Amino acid sequence: MANEIGIPLEDFAEGKTQPELALLIGVSQSAVSQMLNSARDIRVRVDEKGACFAVEIRPIGSRRKPRAA
């Protein structure tokens, strides 16, 4: 099942620079930096054609609710 979820970003990043990761998953270098420095569970999936994309694994209902004014 772990293969279906994807490779943890930290493992996928080994041996790659942040700009390289950004190109592979289609985000900016600063987004890669934020993902690597956060406690978020980011996984990278590679499809049959070799394209990479990142997904975030989080519990249902974990979205922050806006504060009352």
N, C-alpha and C positions, 0 to 999 in steps of 0.2 A: 504493500500500500504506500510505503514511503516514496517509491518511484512515481506513483500516480500523483502525489502531492508536489513533488519536485525536489530539487537539491537545495539545501539551505544556502542562502546568499553568501554567507561567510565561506562555505566550502567551495562554491562556484568561483568566488573571487580570488582564491589562491593562485598566485603567479600572474595575476592580471592587474593592470593599473585601473584607477577609477575612470579615466576617460575611455579605456577599452571596454570596461563593463557598461558604461553609459551607451556606447555605440551598439553593443550586443543586445541590450534589453530595451533600447529606444527611449532613454530618459536623459536628463542632463547630469553632468558630473556632480553638481551640488546635490541632486536628488540621491545619487549613489552614496555620497558622503553621509547624508542624513539617514539613509536606510542602514548603512553599516554601523553608525554610531547610536542607533536607537535600539530599544528592546523589542522591536516589532519582529514577528515571525514571517520573514520574507523568503519565498522559495522561487527558484528559477526552473522553468520547464523548457525543454528543448523538443520541438515537434519533429515529425518525420523528415522534413525538409532541412532541418538544422537551424531553424529560426528559434531564437530565445525570447522568452517573455517572463516577467516577474508577476507573482501573485502574493497577496498577503493572507495569511491564515489567522483568523481571529474568531472568537466566540460570537454567536448570534447575540444581538443586543448590546454589543460593546461600544457602539457609537456614542460619542459624548452628546449629551442633551444640552441645548442652549440654556444659559442661566436666565432666570427671570429678571426683568428690569426693575 
